[in-house]
Amino acid sequence: MKKTSLFVIAATLFTFIASLVASSACLWGWYQPEEPTSLQK
């Protein structure tokens, strides 16, 4: 019983982290900041 609950917690955690990474990547793809002046030269 304890091993199963531990597995469920780990799976939930990994799913949450994966969705967080995916959403942040989506946000970074949508929001493209202007180039700093040091890179424009």
PEUR-V678335 format. One record per helix or strand. SS is the DSSP state (a for helix, b for strand). FROM is the first residue (numbers start at 0). TO is the last residue. If there is no record, write none. Layout:
SS	FROM	TO
SS	FROM	TO
This chain:
a	1	29
a	36	39
